[in-house]
Amino acid sequence: MSQTLQIEKANELKNKPDVSTVQFGTVFTDYMFTNKYTPEYGWSEPSIIPYQNLQLSPSCQAIHYGQSVFEGLKAYRQGDDILLFRPDENFKRMNQSLSRLSMPEINEENALNALYELLKVERDWVPDGEGQSLYIRPFVFADEPFLGVRPSETYQFSIILSPVGGYYGATQLNPTSIYVEDDFVRSVRGGVGFAKVSGNYAASLLAQKKANELGYEQVLWLDGVEQKYVEEVGSMNIFFVRDGELVTPELNGSILPGITRKSIIELAKHKGYTVKEEKIHIDDLSEDLHNGKVTEVFGAGTAAVIAPVGRLNIHGVDYIVNDNQVGEISLDLFNDLTDIQYGRKEDPFGWVVRL
Amino acid sequence: MSQTLQIEKANELKNKPDVSTVQFGTVFTDYMFTNKYTPEYGWSEPSIIPYQNLQLSPSCQAIHYGQSVFEGLKAYRQGDDILLFRPDENFKRMNQSLSRLSMPEINEENALNALYELLKVERDWVPDGEGQSLYIRPFVFADEPFLGVRPSETYQFSIILSPVGGYYGATQLNPTSIYVEDDFVRSVRGGVGFAKVSGNYAASLLAQKKANELGYEQVLWLDGVEQKYVEEVGSMNIFFVRDGELVTPELNGSILPGITRKSIIELAKHKGYTVKEEKIHIDDLSEDLHNGKVTEVFGAGTAAVIAPVGRLNIHGVDYIVNDNQVGEISLDLFNDLTDIQYGRKEDPFGWVVRL
C-alpha cells in the first residue's frame, strides 16, 4: 500500500434497514475497501469503492485451490462514537493465516487505517439498538487465472461491512446445545486449524448437519490425533467453569486462537478468577459433568461473544449443565466484556479504539 | 437439469495458440459450460456460453467458507476423433466430494452429456501434438451472498477447457525428486482428504515451498495420526515396485482415490503384475530402498499420468532410485496407459469414450 487511499463515490446510497429484523450476514453497506497485490508492486491499489460484485476469472485460484483467509470483528455505536474492539489483533491473526497458506502478508498498520477510513465513510451504518453492531469482514483471496497447484501471483484484500443483531437471532443469552463429534475431525497438528482459512469451514459442515439432525445446535470437536481431547466448537472456542476456576483447551496448532478467547482469559484473570489453559480429556469432562465439578460451559467468539451451553452430548450421554440456565460466571463475563465493547464501562486494558 | 441445454454463440473466436509453447492451465477456449442450482429448481439452467468472468458477490460463500470442489481430466485427439478417458469416474468422484462438503450432487449422466456437447462445440481446440491434450476442469462452488457458517443455498457448476502440453513442461518422462514431509500434515481420517476440495490444495502449499527450498520438486505426505504411513504426493498418488510387485498405499479416507491410480492397478493386474494395496510404513520403505528391494517409485495422476521418482528424502537421508533413471515397469505402464488414452492401442477395459 505505497499509494494513497482512493475513494470512489457511489451514485446513490441504499436505504438503511431495520437491523432488528435483518438476518445475520445478509445486508451490506454502500462501500467496501479493496486493495490488489501484484508481484511487481505488492499491495499498491488501496481504495474505497461502491459495494459491487467481484469480477473473477472462472479459473480464479481461490475457487479452485482455496487460497482464501478472512477475519471477523465488530464496530459498536455509543452515541456519536464508533468503537472497535482490538482490531489490531484481527490483522495480526490475518497475517498468520496468510503466511500458513503461502499468501503475501498485509501491512497491519495500513490495514487498520484503511478500516478506520472506511468506517468514517460508513459511520451512519453502525446501528445503535441493543446487541446490534456493524459486523466487519476483512478477507484476502487469490485471483490469478491459472490452473495448477502453486501459490497465486496476484491477490485481492477487501473489507465489507454488514449491520447485524445477535448472531443467533436473539439479543438475550439463550443456552445452546452441543454434540461432541467423535467421527469427523476438524483439524490436526501440522494442518491449518489455527488459521482462519475458508477450507476449514466447508470441511465442518457435514458434522454440523449431523449434530443438527441429532437435535443439537453445534459441534464440539476433538483433537485429530487421539480423538480424546477437547478442541473447539464450530465457530467458537470453549470454556468450562470447574471448581470455580475457568478452564479452556490450550492452543496447540489445531485450535483457532480466538480474540474473544484471549480477551476472556485476560478479563477473567483481571477480575481475580483462576484461569487454566490445559489439555482437557473428554472422559475427564464427562466425569466432571457427572459429579458436578463442572458447573458452567460456554462458547466464546466474535459473532456471539459468549454462548452458554445448556446441554452437552458426550459419547451418546446427555449432560445438562446448570439446569440449562445461563450460569453466573458466564453472565458476569458476558456483561463485562460487552460493557467494554459498547463503551458502557471503563476499559482498563486499552482494547477499545474510539473513532 | 430438467431444462434443455442452451447454447449462446460467441461474437468472435480466439486465435488458437501453439500448444507446445503454452504454460499448463493458462489458456482457455472460447466456450464454457455452466449450470445453476437453486433450492426451488435444483440444477436447472444448463448452458454453453462464451468463456467469461464470474460475477460474484464479495460475500460469496465459496470465497469465505470454501464450499468448492473440482475435477480434472483430459480429451485426446486421434485424427478426427476426440477421446476421453473414464469421464464417468470423474463425475462419480465429484459427487463424493460434493457430498462431503454438504453441497448438492449433480446428475452424472447429464454432466457427461453436457461435457460431450461442450467438446463438440470446442473440438478444434483439442491439440494433436505429442503429449498434448485438452485439459478439462469441471468445478462446483457456492455462490450465495451470505456471511455465516452453514451450507450455501445456491451453487454454480461449470466446465472450462484448457489446451495443454505435459504438466511439467516436458513431453519426455523425467524423474522427479520427492521430500517426505514429517512436520506438516495434509489430512487425517475423519477429514476431507479423500475429496477433491479446494481447501486441501491451499493447505499443501507451505510444505511444497519447504520441499522446493530444500531442493525437491514435490512432497510425499505421511498419515495425520501417526505420521508414519505413506499417503500421497502433492497432486498424485504414489506407487512402488518392490520385489517386482506393484505396491501402493491402501485408501483410508485421507488419501485421494485417484482415477489414474485405479487405472494403473487394473492395467497392471491385467498385464500379470501382482498389485498390493497396503499400509506402507515409512521406516519399511527406507529399509527397502536401502537394501534394494524397492527398485522403482512413481507418482500417478491425471496431469502427469506417471511421474517417475528418481530421488527421495526420508528423515534427512537421500535415496536414489534406479540410478535416477526411468524404471522399466514405470515406462511400460506409462506407455500402455497413454497408448490407450490416445487410442493408439486397443482398450480392453472399455475406458475410452470416443466422440
Interface residues (C-beta under 8 A of the other chain):
Chain A: F24 G25 T26 F28 M32 Y51 Q52 N53 L54 Q55 L56 S57 P58 S59 C60 A62 I63 H64 Y65 G66 Q67 S68 F70 R100 L101 S102 Y135 R137 F139 F141 P145 F146 L147 G148 V149 R150 P151 S158 I160 S162 D183 F184 V185 R186 S187 V188 R189 G190 G191 V192 V197 S198 G199 N200 Y201 A202 A203 S204 L205 L206 Q208 K209 G224 V225 Q227 G234 S235
Chain B: F24 G25 T26 F28 M32 Y51 Q52 N53 L54 Q55 L56 S57 P58 S59 C60 A62 I63 H64 Y65 G66 Q67 S68 F70 R100 L101 S102 Y135 R137 F139 F141 P145 F146 L147 G148 V149 R150 P151 S158 I160 S162 D183 F184 V185 R186 S187 V188 R189 G190 G191 V192 V197 S198 G199 N200 Y201 A202 A203 S204 L205 L206 Q208 K209 G224 V225 Q227 G234 S235
